[in-house]
Amino acid sequence: MQNLEQKPKLELNTGWVVHFYDKERRLLFAMEPSHGWMFLAGCIAGLLIGIVGYNVSSVQEAPNRPIEKPLTAPLSVD
């Protein structure tokens, strides 16, 4: 006869899910591994955009100087 009280096999490679509930124990949302990876990718992308934006804004252009006449010696003869 088969053993009816056979224990189910435990699988350890099923991943993870975090459930968030409100105070009345209703499910608000669930975070899966893909949500965590997307959050991390967004943080890295935001950091890179911030660094590039800061570096671009800190580059100073040469000041606009008025065009000056070339210098000539005071006793020059034309």
Backbone as XML, in Angstrom:
<?xml version="1.0"?>
<chain id="A" units="angstrom">
  <residue number="1" name="MET">
    <atom name="N" x="0.838" y="-1.181" z="0.000"/>
    <atom name="CA" x="0.000" y="0.000" z="0.000"/>
    <atom name="C" x="0.884" y="1.246" z="0.000"/>
  </residue>
  <residue number="2" name="GLN">
    <atom name="N" x="0.425" y="2.288" z="-0.702"/>
    <atom name="CA" x="1.216" y="3.519" z="-0.780"/>
    <atom name="C" x="1.079" y="4.330" z="0.488"/>
  </residue>
  <residue number="3" name="ASN">
    <atom name="N" x="2.142" y="5.032" z="0.788"/>
    <atom name="CA" x="2.125" y="5.897" z="1.957"/>
    <atom name="C" x="1.414" y="7.196" z="1.593"/>
  </residue>
  <residue number="4" name="LEU">
    <atom name="N" x="0.230" y="7.443" z="2.136"/>
    <atom name="CA" x="-0.567" y="8.630" z="1.811"/>
    <atom name="C" x="-0.014" y="9.882" z="2.468"/>
  </residue>
  <residue number="5" name="GLU">
    <atom name="N" x="0.792" y="9.729" z="3.473"/>
    <atom name="CA" x="1.351" y="10.880" z="4.171"/>
    <atom name="C" x="2.762" y="11.181" z="3.679"/>
  </residue>
  <residue number="6" name="GLN">
    <atom name="N" x="2.949" y="11.052" z="2.383"/>
    <atom name="CA" x="4.261" y="11.292" z="1.801"/>
    <atom name="C" x="4.538" y="12.796" z="1.775"/>
  </residue>
  <residue number="7" name="LYS">
    <atom name="N" x="5.732" y="13.192" z="2.177"/>
    <atom name="CA" x="6.094" y="14.610" z="2.233"/>
    <atom name="C" x="6.397" y="15.113" z="0.820"/>
  </residue>
  <residue number="8" name="PRO">
    <atom name="N" x="5.960" y="16.350" z="0.520"/>
    <atom name="CA" x="6.300" y="16.907" z="-0.799"/>
    <atom name="C" x="7.786" y="17.248" z="-0.862"/>
  </residue>
  <residue number="9" name="LYS">
    <atom name="N" x="8.321" y="17.178" z="-2.065"/>
    <atom name="CA" x="9.732" y="17.511" z="-2.250"/>
    <atom name="C" x="9.909" y="19.024" z="-2.151"/>
  </residue>
  <residue number="10" name="LEU">
    <atom name="N" x="10.930" y="19.422" z="-1.453"/>
    <atom name="CA" x="11.229" y="20.831" z="-1.267"/>
    <atom name="C" x="12.191" y="21.291" z="-2.362"/>
  </residue>
  <residue number="11" name="GLU">
    <atom name="N" x="11.768" y="22.274" z="-3.147"/>
    <atom name="CA" x="12.639" y="22.827" z="-4.185"/>
    <atom name="C" x="13.221" y="24.140" z="-3.688"/>
  </residue>
  <residue number="12" name="LEU">
    <atom name="N" x="14.526" y="24.264" z="-3.770"/>
    <atom name="CA" x="15.198" y="25.462" z="-3.282"/>
    <atom name="C" x="15.476" y="26.479" z="-4.385"/>
  </residue>
  <residue number="13" name="ASN">
    <atom name="N" x="15.293" y="26.138" z="-5.625"/>
    <atom name="CA" x="15.600" y="27.041" z="-6.742"/>
    <atom name="C" x="14.344" y="27.692" z="-7.310"/>
  </residue>
  <residue number="14" name="THR">
    <atom name="N" x="13.425" y="28.083" z="-6.453"/>
    <atom name="CA" x="12.171" y="28.647" z="-6.929"/>
    <atom name="C" x="12.188" y="30.164" z="-6.983"/>
  </residue>
  <residue number="15" name="GLY">
    <atom name="N" x="13.219" y="30.832" z="-6.492"/>
    <atom name="CA" x="13.265" y="32.293" z="-6.499"/>
    <atom name="C" x="12.630" y="32.858" z="-5.253"/>
  </residue>
  <residue number="16" name="TRP">
    <atom name="N" x="12.317" y="34.131" z="-5.292"/>
    <atom name="CA" x="11.737" y="34.774" z="-4.129"/>
    <atom name="C" x="10.697" y="35.793" z="-4.570"/>
  </residue>
  <residue number="17" name="VAL">
    <atom name="N" x="9.782" y="36.096" z="-3.693"/>
    <atom name="CA" x="8.763" y="37.116" z="-3.903"/>
    <atom name="C" x="8.521" y="37.767" z="-2.546"/>
  </residue>
  <residue number="18" name="VAL">
    <atom name="N" x="8.468" y="39.100" z="-2.524"/>
    <atom name="CA" x="8.169" y="39.827" z="-1.294"/>
    <atom name="C" x="6.778" y="40.417" z="-1.446"/>
  </residue>
  <residue number="19" name="HIS">
    <atom name="N" x="5.889" y="40.097" z="-0.522"/>
    <atom name="CA" x="4.518" y="40.595" z="-0.554"/>
    <atom name="C" x="4.380" y="41.747" z="0.431"/>
  </residue>
  <residue number="20" name="PHE">
    <atom name="N" x="3.677" y="42.797" z="0.019"/>
    <atom name="CA" x="3.425" y="43.951" z="0.877"/>
    <atom name="C" x="1.926" y="44.036" z="1.130"/>
  </residue>
  <residue number="21" name="TYR">
    <atom name="N" x="1.578" y="44.101" z="2.417"/>
    <atom name="CA" x="0.181" y="44.132" z="2.825"/>
    <atom name="C" x="-0.107" y="45.442" z="3.547"/>
  </residue>
  <residue number="22" name="ASP">
    <atom name="N" x="-1.380" y="45.867" z="3.528"/>
    <atom name="CA" x="-1.765" y="47.041" z="4.310"/>
    <atom name="C" x="-2.162" y="46.577" z="5.709"/>
  </residue>
  <residue number="23" name="LYS">
    <atom name="N" x="-2.641" y="47.501" z="6.537"/>
    <atom name="CA" x="-2.940" y="47.150" z="7.924"/>
    <atom name="C" x="-4.134" y="46.215" z="8.051"/>
  </residue>
  <residue number="24" name="GLU">
    <atom name="N" x="-4.945" y="46.108" z="7.008"/>
    <atom name="CA" x="-6.086" y="45.193" z="7.033"/>
    <atom name="C" x="-5.757" y="43.860" z="6.366"/>
  </residue>
  <residue number="25" name="ARG">
    <atom name="N" x="-4.485" y="43.623" z="6.159"/>
    <atom name="CA" x="-3.974" y="42.380" z="5.580"/>
    <atom name="C" x="-4.474" y="42.135" z="4.167"/>
  </residue>
  <residue number="26" name="ARG">
    <atom name="N" x="-4.637" y="43.209" z="3.409"/>
    <atom name="CA" x="-4.932" y="43.073" z="1.981"/>
    <atom name="C" x="-3.627" y="43.258" z="1.219"/>
  </residue>
  <residue number="27" name="LEU">
    <atom name="N" x="-3.431" y="42.457" z="0.203"/>
    <atom name="CA" x="-2.198" y="42.512" z="-0.574"/>
    <atom name="C" x="-2.156" y="43.809" z="-1.367"/>
  </residue>
  <residue number="28" name="LEU">
    <atom name="N" x="-1.110" y="44.613" z="-1.155"/>
    <atom name="CA" x="-0.934" y="45.847" z="-1.911"/>
    <atom name="C" x="-0.194" y="45.574" z="-3.213"/>
  </residue>
  <residue number="29" name="PHE">
    <atom name="N" x="0.962" y="44.942" z="-3.113"/>
    <atom name="CA" x="1.725" y="44.553" z="-4.292"/>
    <atom name="C" x="2.767" y="43.527" z="-3.909"/>
  </residue>
  <residue number="30" name="ALA">
    <atom name="N" x="3.336" y="42.916" z="-4.917"/>
    <atom name="CA" x="4.371" y="41.914" z="-4.699"/>
    <atom name="C" x="5.593" y="42.288" z="-5.517"/>
  </residue>
  <residue number="31" name="MET">
    <atom name="N" x="6.754" y="42.148" z="-4.912"/>
    <atom name="CA" x="8.010" y="42.412" z="-5.622"/>
    <atom name="C" x="8.665" y="41.090" z="-5.967"/>
  </residue>
  <residue number="32" name="GLU">
    <atom name="N" x="8.925" y="40.906" z="-7.237"/>
    <atom name="CA" x="9.601" y="39.705" z="-7.714"/>
    <atom name="C" x="11.047" y="40.049" z="-8.050"/>
  </residue>
  <residue number="33" name="PRO">
    <atom name="N" x="11.887" y="39.075" z="-8.335"/>
    <atom name="CA" x="13.299" y="39.361" z="-8.634"/>
    <atom name="C" x="13.489" y="40.331" z="-9.795"/>
  </residue>
  <residue number="34" name="SER">
    <atom name="N" x="12.625" y="40.258" z="-10.805"/>
    <atom name="CA" x="12.779" y="41.162" z="-11.944"/>
    <atom name="C" x="12.571" y="42.611" z="-11.529"/>
  </residue>
  <residue number="35" name="HIS">
    <atom name="N" x="11.690" y="42.857" z="-10.551"/>
    <atom name="CA" x="11.486" y="44.217" z="-10.064"/>
    <atom name="C" x="12.751" y="44.738" z="-9.389"/>
  </residue>
  <residue number="36" name="GLY">
    <atom name="N" x="13.403" y="43.887" z="-8.635"/>
    <atom name="CA" x="14.649" y="44.290" z="-7.967"/>
    <atom name="C" x="15.747" y="44.603" z="-8.965"/>
  </residue>
  <residue number="37" name="TRP">
    <atom name="N" x="15.864" y="43.789" z="-10.021"/>
    <atom name="CA" x="16.889" y="44.039" z="-11.042"/>
    <atom name="C" x="16.584" y="45.327" z="-11.801"/>
  </residue>
  <residue number="38" name="MET">
    <atom name="N" x="15.310" y="45.588" z="-12.092"/>
    <atom name="CA" x="14.952" y="46.822" z="-12.802"/>
    <atom name="C" x="15.220" y="48.046" z="-11.927"/>
  </residue>
  <residue number="39" name="PHE">
    <atom name="N" x="14.958" y="47.931" z="-10.625"/>
    <atom name="CA" x="15.256" y="49.031" z="-9.707"/>
    <atom name="C" x="16.754" y="49.314" z="-9.676"/>
  </residue>
  <residue number="40" name="LEU">
    <atom name="N" x="17.558" y="48.265" z="-9.602"/>
    <atom name="CA" x="19.015" y="48.422" z="-9.601"/>
    <atom name="C" x="19.497" y="49.034" z="-10.913"/>
  </residue>
  <residue number="41" name="ALA">
    <atom name="N" x="18.962" y="48.569" z="-12.036"/>
    <atom name="CA" x="19.355" y="49.128" z="-13.339"/>
    <atom name="C" x="18.955" y="50.599" z="-13.429"/>
  </residue>
  <residue number="42" name="GLY">
    <atom name="N" x="17.796" y="50.960" z="-12.904"/>
    <atom name="CA" x="17.370" y="52.361" z="-12.903"/>
    <atom name="C" x="18.260" y="53.233" z="-12.041"/>
  </residue>
  <residue number="43" name="CYS">
    <atom name="N" x="18.684" y="52.724" z="-10.893"/>
    <atom name="CA" x="19.602" y="53.489" z="-10.025"/>
    <atom name="C" x="20.937" y="53.719" z="-10.722"/>
  </residue>
  <residue number="44" name="ILE">
    <atom name="N" x="21.460" y="52.698" z="-11.366"/>
    <atom name="CA" x="22.737" y="52.833" z="-12.073"/>
    <atom name="C" x="22.600" y="53.801" z="-13.240"/>
  </residue>
  <residue number="45" name="ALA">
    <atom name="N" x="21.514" y="53.701" z="-14.004"/>
    <atom name="CA" x="21.306" y="54.608" z="-15.133"/>
    <atom name="C" x="21.160" y="56.048" z="-14.640"/>
  </residue>
  <residue number="46" name="GLY">
    <atom name="N" x="20.433" y="56.260" z="-13.560"/>
    <atom name="CA" x="20.284" y="57.607" z="-13.008"/>
    <atom name="C" x="21.601" y="58.179" z="-12.521"/>
  </residue>
  <residue number="47" name="LEU">
    <atom name="N" x="22.413" y="57.338" z="-11.906"/>
    <atom name="CA" x="23.722" y="57.785" z="-11.439"/>
    <atom name="C" x="24.611" y="58.183" z="-12.623"/>
  </residue>
  <residue number="48" name="LEU">
    <atom name="N" x="24.609" y="57.375" z="-13.678"/>
    <atom name="CA" x="25.418" y="57.696" z="-14.858"/>
    <atom name="C" x="24.940" y="58.981" z="-15.524"/>
  </residue>
  <residue number="49" name="ILE">
    <atom name="N" x="23.631" y="59.154" z="-15.645"/>
    <atom name="CA" x="23.096" y="60.379" z="-16.242"/>
    <atom name="C" x="23.465" y="61.586" z="-15.397"/>
  </residue>
  <residue number="50" name="GLY">
    <atom name="N" x="23.411" y="61.439" z="-14.077"/>
    <atom name="CA" x="23.791" y="62.539" z="-13.190"/>
    <atom name="C" x="25.254" y="62.908" z="-13.320"/>
  </residue>
  <residue number="51" name="ILE">
    <atom name="N" x="26.123" y="61.907" z="-13.393"/>
    <atom name="CA" x="27.561" y="62.166" z="-13.523"/>
    <atom name="C" x="27.858" y="62.839" z="-14.856"/>
  </residue>
  <residue number="52" name="VAL">
    <atom name="N" x="27.279" y="62.321" z="-15.944"/>
    <atom name="CA" x="27.510" y="62.914" z="-17.267"/>
    <atom name="C" x="26.955" y="64.336" z="-17.314"/>
  </residue>
  <residue number="53" name="GLY">
    <atom name="N" x="25.772" y="64.548" z="-16.766"/>
    <atom name="CA" x="25.176" y="65.892" z="-16.752"/>
    <atom name="C" x="26.017" y="66.877" z="-15.960"/>
  </residue>
  <residue number="54" name="TYR">
    <atom name="N" x="26.566" y="66.431" z="-14.834"/>
    <atom name="CA" x="27.417" y="67.307" z="-14.036"/>
    <atom name="C" x="28.690" y="67.656" z="-14.789"/>
  </residue>
  <residue number="55" name="ASN">
    <atom name="N" x="29.299" y="66.669" z="-15.442"/>
    <atom name="CA" x="30.538" y="66.921" z="-16.182"/>
    <atom name="C" x="30.292" y="67.831" z="-17.377"/>
  </residue>
  <residue number="56" name="VAL">
    <atom name="N" x="29.171" y="67.672" z="-18.059"/>
    <atom name="CA" x="28.870" y="68.525" z="-19.217"/>
    <atom name="C" x="28.611" y="69.949" z="-18.759"/>
  </residue>
  <residue number="57" name="SER">
    <atom name="N" x="27.917" y="70.120" z="-17.636"/>
    <atom name="CA" x="27.605" y="71.471" z="-17.176"/>
    <atom name="C" x="28.821" y="72.182" z="-16.599"/>
  </residue>
  <residue number="58" name="SER">
    <atom name="N" x="29.819" y="71.431" z="-16.143"/>
    <atom name="CA" x="30.981" y="72.064" z="-15.541"/>
    <atom name="C" x="32.034" y="72.473" z="-16.570"/>
  </residue>
  <residue number="59" name="VAL">
    <atom name="N" x="31.857" y="72.044" z="-17.813"/>
    <atom name="CA" x="32.803" y="72.447" z="-18.855"/>
    <atom name="C" x="32.550" y="73.918" z="-19.161"/>
  </residue>
  <residue number="60" name="GLN">
    <atom name="N" x="33.590" y="74.737" z="-19.031"/>
    <atom name="CA" x="33.429" y="76.173" z="-19.268"/>
    <atom name="C" x="33.965" y="76.513" z="-20.642"/>
  </residue>
  <residue number="61" name="GLU">
    <atom name="N" x="33.177" y="77.288" z="-21.356"/>
    <atom name="CA" x="33.630" y="77.733" z="-22.672"/>
    <atom name="C" x="34.592" y="78.909" z="-22.507"/>
  </residue>
  <residue number="62" name="ALA">
    <atom name="N" x="35.399" y="79.130" z="-23.531"/>
    <atom name="CA" x="36.321" y="80.264" z="-23.497"/>
    <atom name="C" x="35.502" y="81.550" z="-23.479"/>
  </residue>
  <residue number="63" name="PRO">
    <atom name="N" x="35.890" y="82.501" z="-22.646"/>
    <atom name="CA" x="35.122" y="83.749" z="-22.588"/>
    <atom name="C" x="35.224" y="84.500" z="-23.921"/>
  </residue>
  <residue number="64" name="ASN">
    <atom name="N" x="34.155" y="85.175" z="-24.254"/>
    <atom name="CA" x="34.137" y="85.957" z="-25.501"/>
    <atom name="C" x="34.910" y="87.252" z="-25.278"/>
  </residue>
  <residue number="65" name="ARG">
    <atom name="N" x="36.056" y="87.342" z="-25.904"/>
    <atom name="CA" x="36.875" y="88.542" z="-25.785"/>
    <atom name="C" x="36.656" y="89.405" z="-27.022"/>
  </residue>
  <residue number="66" name="PRO">
    <atom name="N" x="36.651" y="90.700" z="-26.838"/>
    <atom name="CA" x="36.514" y="91.563" z="-28.021"/>
    <atom name="C" x="37.749" y="91.431" z="-28.917"/>
  </residue>
  <residue number="67" name="ILE">
    <atom name="N" x="37.532" y="91.572" z="-30.195"/>
    <atom name="CA" x="38.644" y="91.479" z="-31.148"/>
    <atom name="C" x="39.526" y="92.710" z="-30.986"/>
  </residue>
  <residue number="68" name="GLU">
    <atom name="N" x="40.800" y="92.472" z="-30.756"/>
    <atom name="CA" x="41.741" y="93.577" z="-30.547"/>
    <atom name="C" x="42.601" y="93.745" z="-31.793"/>
  </residue>
  <residue number="69" name="LYS">
    <atom name="N" x="43.070" y="94.983" z="-31.979"/>
    <atom name="CA" x="43.984" y="95.251" z="-33.087"/>
    <atom name="C" x="45.330" y="94.611" z="-32.765"/>
  </residue>
  <residue number="70" name="PRO">
    <atom name="N" x="46.022" y="94.141" z="-33.784"/>
    <atom name="CA" x="47.347" y="93.576" z="-33.513"/>
    <atom name="C" x="48.281" y="94.652" z="-32.956"/>
  </residue>
  <residue number="71" name="LEU">
    <atom name="N" x="49.123" y="94.235" z="-32.044"/>
    <atom name="CA" x="50.063" y="95.167" z="-31.445"/>
    <atom name="C" x="51.151" y="95.549" z="-32.434"/>
  </residue>
  <residue number="72" name="THR">
    <atom name="N" x="51.509" y="96.810" z="-32.446"/>
    <atom name="CA" x="52.615" y="97.283" z="-33.285"/>
    <atom name="C" x="53.572" y="98.088" z="-32.419"/>
  </residue>
  <residue number="73" name="ALA">
    <atom name="N" x="54.772" y="98.132" z="-32.842"/>
    <atom name="CA" x="55.773" y="98.910" z="-32.090"/>
    <atom name="C" x="55.418" y="100.382" z="-32.176"/>
  </residue>
  <residue number="74" name="PRO">
    <atom name="N" x="55.618" y="101.176" z="-31.110"/>
    <atom name="CA" x="55.219" y="102.599" z="-31.127"/>
    <atom name="C" x="56.034" y="103.451" z="-32.095"/>
  </residue>
  <residue number="75" name="LEU">
    <atom name="N" x="57.224" y="103.071" z="-32.454"/>
    <atom name="CA" x="58.041" y="103.884" z="-33.353"/>
    <atom name="C" x="58.194" y="103.212" z="-34.702"/>
  </residue>
  <residue number="76" name="SER">
    <atom name="N" x="57.256" y="102.434" z="-35.109"/>
    <atom name="CA" x="57.405" y="101.715" z="-36.370"/>
    <atom name="C" x="57.167" y="102.668" z="-37.537"/>
  </residue>
  <residue number="77" name="VAL">
    <atom name="N" x="57.859" y="102.431" z="-38.615"/>
    <atom name="CA" x="57.726" y="103.251" z="-39.808"/>
    <atom name="C" x="57.026" y="102.396" z="-40.842"/>
  </residue>
  <residue number="78" name="ASP">
    <atom name="N" x="55.981" y="102.953" z="-41.428"/>
    <atom name="CA" x="55.270" y="102.204" z="-42.462"/>
    <atom name="C" x="55.932" y="102.367" z="-43.799"/>
  </residue>
</chain>
